[in-house]
Structure formats: C-alpha cells, structure tokens
Amino acid sequence: MRSIRRTVLILITALSLPLAMTVPAQAGGLDDLFAKLLVKQVKGANVKKHLDALQAIADANGGTRAAGTPGYDASRDYVAGKLRKAGYKVTLQPINFVESWTENSPPVLNGYVPNEDFFSFQPSPAGEVTAPVQGVDLILPPTPTPTSNSGCEAADFAGFTPGNIALIQRGTCAFALKIRNAGAAGASGIIVFNEGQPGRTEAFPLDIGEWRAGVPMVFADFAVGNALAATPGASVHLKVDSTLVLGTNDNVIAESRGGDPRNVVMTGAHLDSVHAGPGINDNGSGTASILEVAEEMAGFPVKNKVRFAFWAGEEIGLLGSDQYVEKLTQAQRDRIRLYLNFDMVASPNYAYKLYDGDNSDAVGSPAGPPGSAQIEKQLEAFYDSRGLGHNGTDFDGRSDYGPFIAVGIPSGGIFTGAEGIKTAAEAALFGGTAGVAYDVCYHQACDTSANINATALDVDADAIADSMARYAFNTRSIPGRAAVASSARAAVAGSVS
C-alpha cells in the first residue's frame, strides 16, 4: 500500500514542481498540498498500534521503559526498526546517564557541618580541591522575591578565573545549567547556595542528574554562601568522596535521504518512561505520533532535510537532547532551522497547549528564540482551521526543547498537560473536568494504554503532520540561520530551580 502511495506522491510532485516556482508558499502552494496529503494519511489508529507495541514492551520488561532498562533498549530497537524499514538513515547516538552514585563519606567544606550546613550534590564526582572562592553574579542581600540568575548564562563567568571555586546563588534556572556553565568556565569546584528569601535559606539533599562539570560540587545554605561571599578570594577547602558509575543508552536519530542539508527541519519526542510505569502518555504518545508521521512522510520528496529524534534519558534530566545539542558544532546547530517538540500529546483530561513562542501570555518564561513565535502561529492556524480552542504554555524547561532554545534554535510544539490542574476556563474550552489533573496517572504505574484520550491523540498527530509537511517544503517564515545564531539565550532546563 505504501509503495503505491509513494508512486502517487512522486507523480504529484512531478506535476507540482513546475508550479512551485510561481505559486506562493501559502494556501494552494506546494507546502499546503503536501500538508493536506500527509494529514489525510496519518491515522490515529496507526498511532495507537505503536502505543500498543510500547505497552507490550513494558509488560515484557517489568512494567517500565526507563533509561538503563531492557524496556528502553527494546523501545529503541522497535522505533529504529520501523524507521529503517521506512527508508530513513538511522543513527543510534550513545549518551551517558548516571547508573549509580554512592557517597562514601561526608563532604568537607572548610569548617561547616556536612549534611546540615551543606550537602554533596548527587551525583557529584569525587574530588578534593583547595582554591580561592569567586562569586558569580550574586545578588546580596537577596531581593524580597526570587530574582537571582547567578550562573544561568555563560556571560556570568566572563571574569571568572579558571581554577577557582565557583560560588553560585540559587535562582531562575536549573541547578544543572549553573553546574554546566561553571564547568565550562574552568571551575575546580562548585558551591551553590540557597537564595536567601523565606523558605529558600536551608540546604537539603538534591539529585540534579548532572555530573559533567567533572569537579566536586555541593549545595549549601544561605548563611554559608553569604559568609563565603563576604571574603572573596579566600581559600576554601572542598571535598566530595563518592563513587559515580555511568551507563549508556542511545538516542535514535532518523534523517530523510533527500532534502537540503543546510536547512534541517527537526522534531523530537522522548522515548524513555519513568521507572514507575510504562509511560504510554508520557511519552509514548509523542513517540508514537512522530513515528507515524515519519512512516507516512517517508515517500515525500522534501525540499528541506527532515530529522526525527527519539530521546533517551529525558526523565532523568533531558540527557539525550542535551548531550545531542552539546556535541553539535556551531555550523551543525546553524543548519537546524527549527525544532518541534512533542511530549505528552494525549492526556486523558487534555488541553491543547501550544508553546508560547512570543510570550503573548506575558507570564513565566520569556519568548523563545526568533522564529518561535512563527511556529506557534503555524500551529494555531491548524487548530483554528478545525474550530478547536487552544492556549499557551510556557517554555518552562521541562522537556527536550530546552537545549535547543538555549543555543538559539527556534522551537515550538504541543503539550496536553501533566500533573497540573485543569481550570474551569479550560474545561469550558476543551471539555473534560475542571479541578482535576490533566493526567492523573502522570509518572505512575497507571500510565498505560488505557491512559490515553483518543480524540486528543488523533488531532495532535494531525497537527504534527501538518506542521512537519509545511516546514519540509517552506521555512521562509523562520529567520535565517545567522539571525537565529545571534539570538541564543540561557535555557530553563528541567530539575529544581
């Protein structure tokens, strides 16, 4: 059946290409033609078949598809097999994650009391250093409400002396981002201290999932940080005694054989679940949807290179997407014209939430990089065309778009809600039940194939198909690579801030 469809596609393209030089890239253009065709081909029933396969994989592997488990490996092999059969160039990209971490003895920080005044950051590597302490963009005394963005941007370390111990204040962005920036700046050790407002003064144990700075790192209370900041340049003795064991999983990256490699249209969804359950909504729904789109799109003679990513380790710190972006050269980043993220697109008490690329909601996180607003508008146009409501959702750093927006790649996507509570206004707009979580089985064993709203799954799969087809033929609404590269801003990546 698919071979016949691909033949039809080639014929349509042959007839359409002469017109492509004269028809505007809008309704009636080549992108519009292929968007309509792809949406018609993508079926919610086929997406559901992939979900059933992921459920069967979890059932056969202890009820989970989490990173580091046989269930993840089987999920990887299932997805990679489908993509290879469809004709894509498929790459398995190894990424690291923390397999185990053990603290062998209490940490040391001058004369302060371990596991009271300060704690080792899990999973800090072992290390011991005595060096000057240097504050990084601190706000002392702290403001009445949290405002510190200490260490959130590489620019915060512009005057940092490599080999010093970085003293960083909690706030705004994820601990993991502060740690990575400090490591990149050459810190020999890292002390993050609580920000100082009521309720944000004490130290406590934290697993931030981040180890790549490669130096000892601790989380201290505000009093410790404030005292160290009062004596800049003073020598500090810092020690963490731990055993860190790393494991390996694979991202699955599939790329179209054709299309302009200088213009890459990329989409992604995380493939792993949490350990507690099979993760069929979170994020089997995103995985299955983009897999179905990829299979149906395989015969399209696209203008732009199309890339599908299935991320490992999202649930333990966006590890797959973060390490993927980190390993790209600047030239490779600049070739990615846009990134679309699909994480939880079939929540049982759903809302159609589109990432707020232009910050039109004026709440929470700022707008995405230039081009993100246009992506949001494109998705809005699809829902509007079906008379369906939609609202915005923040780029709050909880999913795999985080590393992309951090380096200035315009991004967007769909989210149907997690543990948040549906409002009365949303219930009026989307149906469902106000005062109840969008997904009551979020991160639980009950996130099974029964935890899916079939209507949301079908509609969102069509929305994904519509956008991917359009951008595969037309990215003129998205700013050029040079403009995108100049707009990089700090990410707000997952973990506690």
N, C-alpha and C positions, 0 to 999 in steps of 0.2 A: 504493500500500500504506500509506504513512504517513498519507494523508488519511483512510483508513478507520480506522486506529488512533487518530487524533486524535478522530474521531467517537465511537469506543468510549470513549475517555478522558473526553470531555465527558459522556457518558451515565453512566459510572461515578461521576463527580464529582457530577452532579446527584442521583444516588441516595444518595451517601455524605455529602453536606454536611449534611443534617438530622441524621445520626448523629454528625457531628463534634463537635456541641455536647455530646454525652453520653458518647462513647467516649473513654477515657483515651488520651493520646499515648504508646502503647506497643504491644506486640504486639496486633494486632487493630485498632489505630487507623488513622486516615486516612494518617498518615505511613508506617505499616507496609504498608498496602495499596499505596500508590504505590511504595514501595521494592521490593516484590516484583515489581510490574509492570515497573518500569524495569530491574531486574536481568535479568528474562527477555528484555526487548527488546534490551539491549546485547549485542553479539556480538563475540567475539574476532576472527572472520573479517572483520568490518567495520572493526575497528581496524587489522587487517593491511592492508586496502586503502588506508587513509590512509598507513600506513608505506611501502607500495609507491609511492604517489604522491610522498612526500617523497624517497624514494630516486631516483625518476626525475628529480625537480627537481635534486637534487645531481648526478646523472650528466650532465645537460644544462648544468651551470654549474660545470665544473671540479672536481667531486667535493666541493663544500662548500656549506653553507648558513649560513656565518658572517655576523655583523653586518657591514654595509658591502659585501656582495657581491650580485650579481644572484641568487644562490641564496637569500639571505634574502628579497629582495623577492618572488621567485616563491613562496616558502613562505608569506609574509604574504598574498599575493593568493589563494592556494589556500584557506587557512583562512578568510579573510574572506568569500570567495565562498560557501563551504559554510554559514557561519553566517547570511549574508544570505538564502540560499535557504531555510534552516530557519525564517526569520521573526524573527530577533533584531534588535535595534537595535545596529548595529555602528559602532564608532568607531575610527579609526586615530589613535593618540596619538603625535605626534613626540617622540623622545627624542634626546639628543646622545651621541656617543661620540667617542673620540679617533681621528681618521683618520690623523694623522701627528704626530710630535714629533721635533724636531731640536735638539740642544744646539749653539749656535753658538760658544761659548767656555766655558772652565771657570768654575764658580761661584766666588763670593767669600764668605768668612766670616771677618771680622777677619783675622788673620794665619795662619790654618790652611791646610794643604796640600790643595788641591782634588783630588778623585778618589783620595784616600788617607785623610785625616782625615775627610772628608765628601764626599757626592755629591749632585747635584741629584736630587730625586725625579722620576722620569718619571711623569706628564707635567706637571711644574710649569710654570705660566705664566711668562713673562718678568716681571721686576720687580727694583727696587733700592730698598732702604729702610735708613735708619739710625734706630734707635729703641731704647728700653730693653728689655732681655730680662726676661721674667717666667716663672718656673717654674709648672707646672700640676700640682699634686697629686703631687709627686715622692716617691720612696722612696729616700733616700740616707742612709747607704750602702745598697746593694741587699741584699735578703734572699738567703739561700743558694740558694733556688729561685725561679723567676719568679713574682712576685705583683703587679707594678705594674699598675694600671689607669688610669694617668695619661691624662687626656683622653678616657676612654671614655664619660663621661657629661656632659651639658650642665651639670650641677651642679658639675663640677670647675672650671668657668670663672666661678663665681658672683662671685669677687672680681677677675676679670681686667679690666685697664684697656684699653679699645679703643684701638687704635693701637700697642700694644706688640707685640713679637715674642714669640710663644708658644714656650716651651721645654718639650717633652713627652718623657716617657720611654716607651720601647717596652714592650709587655706587654699581655696579656689579650685585647684586642680588635684589630680590624684597623686598620692604618695609615690606611686610607681614612676610617674613622669618626672617628679622632682629628683628621684634617685637616678634615673637615666641621664638627666641633664647634668647632674653633679659628676657622674662617672665620666661623661663625655668631656667635662671641663678639667679632668685630671685630679679630682679629689682623692686623697689617700684614705679617707674615712668620711662617714656621713652621719651627722646628728640632726634629726628632725625633731622639733619640739612643738608642743601644743600651742595654739594661737594666743590664748590668754583671756578670752571672754568667759563669763559664767557658763559652766558646762563644758568648756574647752580649755581646761587647765591641767588635768591629770594625765599621766602616762598610762598606757594599757597595752597588753599584747596584741599584735596585729600581724596577719598574714597578708602581705601585699603581692605575693606571687612574683616578685621582681628580684633578680639576683645579678643582672648583667653588668652592674657597675663594677663588680668584682672586688669590692672592698668591704670591710666591716661597717655595719650601719645599725643605728639604734634609734628608738623613739623615746624622747624624754618629756618630762612635764614642763610647764611654762616656767616655773621657778628656776629650773636648771638652765634652760635656754636663755632666760633673761640674765642670769648671772654670768654665763659664758659670753654673752653679747657685750656685757659691760667691760670686759677685758679683752678687746680684740688683739689678736696676735699672741695671746698667752698660749703656752704649751699645754696640750691636752693629751692624755694617755687613754686610748680607746682599744678595747679588745673584745672580740667575739670568738667563742670556742664552739664550733658547730661542725656537723658532718652533712654536707649537701650532696645529694645524688640526683643527677639529671637523667631524664628519659627522653625518648624521641618519638614523635608522631609525624604524620605527613599532611600538609595541605594538598588538596587536589586542584590543579590549575589546568583548565582546558581552553584552548585557543582555536579560533577559526583558521582554516588553511588559507583563506583569501582575506582581502581587506588591507587597507593602508596601515602598515605597522607604525607609521608616525602619528596615527590617530587611533588610539585604543579606547574602545567603549567597554567598560568593565562592570561586572556585577558580582556580588558575593553573598554568601549566607554561611553561618557557622554550622558545621557538621556534627560537633560533639554535643552530648547531653550532660547534665549534671550526674553525679554518681547515684543520686537518689532514685532516678527513674529513666524511662526510655526517651524522654524529650521529644515527643511527637509534635506538639505545638512549638515547643522551644528546643531545637529549631528545625524539627523535621518539616514543618510547614514551609519555611523559607527554602530549605534544601530541595524538597520535592518540587516546589513551584519553579525554581530556576532550572532544575534538571529537566522538567517537562518542556520549558521554553527552549532550552538548549537543544533537546532532541528534535523538536518541531522546527527549529530555526536552522538546523544543520545544512539543509539544502539551499539556503538563501545565498546568492552571490553578493555578499555585503560589500559596501563601499569602504567602510572602516573596519579595522581588525576588532573582533569581538572576543572578550575574555571572560570566562566564568570561573569563579573561585569558590571552593568549599573549604572553610577554615577549620583548622584544628585548634583546640585549646582556648576557645573564646570564653568558656565558662570559668576559666582559671586565670583570666587577666588579658583577654584579647591577644593571646600569644601568637596565634597563627598569622593574623593580619598585621600585627605589629612587627614581627620578625620579617615578614614578606616585604613590607614597605621599607624597613630599615636596611635591607640588603639591596634595594634598588639603587642604581646610580641616579644622579640628578637628571641625566638625559633620559633614563628609563621612566622616571617619575613624570617628566615633562610630556612624555608621549601618551600618558593616560589622560584622556580628555575629560573623563568624568567617571565617577564610581557610584553605583546604585547598591544599596544595602537592604536586605530583606530578612528580618529577624522577628519571628512570631507574626504571621500574617493570617492566622485562622483562629484567634482566641474565641472561646465559646461565648463570652459576653462582649463581643467585639465593638471597637470603634475604628473608623477609617482615619488613622492618624498619619499625616504626611510630615516628613521632617521639615522644620521651619527654616528654609534656606535663607530667607530675607529678614528673619526676626520680626515679622509683621505682628506677631503676638506680643512683642515687647516685654517678654518675661524670660527669666532664666538665662540660658546661654546665649551668646551673640550669634549673629548670622554666620552661615558657612562661607567658605572662600567664594570669590566671584564665579558665577555660574550656578551656584547652588540655588539661588532664587529662581532661575530659569527652569531648573529641574523640578522644583516644587510646582511652578506654574504648569509645566507639561503634565505632571501627574494630576493636578487639579482639573485640567481640561478633560482628562479621561473620565473622572468621576462626574464632572458636570455634564458630560455628554450622555451619561446614563441617568441623570437626575438624582444622583446619590450625594448625600451630605459628606463632608469631610472636615477635619480640623487639624490644627498644627500640633507638632510635638517637638520638643527641644532636641538639639544636638547635645545631649547631656553626657555623652561619652560612654554609654553603657553597651555599645555594640561596635562592630568592626569598621564602621566609618571613621572612628576616632583617629587611627593612624593616618588615614588619607587626608582628612581635613587639617591635620597637624602640619602637613607639608604642602598645603595649598591646593589640593586636588578637589575640585567642586564635587559635591556629593548630595545625595538625596535618597529617598526610599519610603517604605511603608511600614507601619507598626500598628498592630491591633490591640496593644495593651498587655500588661503583665499583672503584677500584684497591686497596681493602683486601683482606686475605686471609681467606678463609673458614676458620673454626675447625672443629675436629673435632666440637665440640658442635653447631655449626650444620649440619654435614654430616649428623649423626645426625637432626637435627630436620627439615631441608628436603630432604635428598638432595644430590646434587652432589659436588664434590671438595674435601676439606679441603686446606689448604696452597696453594691456587690463588686468584687474584684472582676477585672476583665477576664482573668484566668485564675480561677480558684485552685487550680492544680499546678500553678507555677512552681517549678523546681521541686515537684513532689512525684511520688511513685504513680499517682493517678494521671499524670500527663501521658496518656495512652492514645491510641487511635480513636477512642471514644470522646476525647477531649478536644474535638475539632468542630468548628462551625463550618458546615459545608458551603453555605452561601458566601461567607467571607473568603474562604479558600478559593472558590471559583472566580469571584470578582477580582480578587487581588492577583491571581495568576494571569487573568486577562490584562490587568493594569501593567504587570511586569512585561508581558508580551508586547503591549502597545508601545511602551517606552523603549524597550530594547530594539524593536524593529525600527522605530523612528530614528533613534540615535545611530543605529548601524548604517543609516544612509544619510543622515543630516545632523551635524553638530554645529551648524552656523550660529545657533543662539548661545553657544557656550564660548566664553572668552578664549582667545588663543593661548597657547602654552606659555608664552613669555609673560602675559598678564597674570596667568594663574601662578606661575613660579614666583612672582614677586609678592604674592598675597599670603604667604604661609603664616599661620598663626599657631599659638600653642594649643594642643589638644586638651580636651577634658576627658581623659580616658578612665575606664572602669576602676573600681576599688574605692575605698573610703577617702573622702577629702575633708 
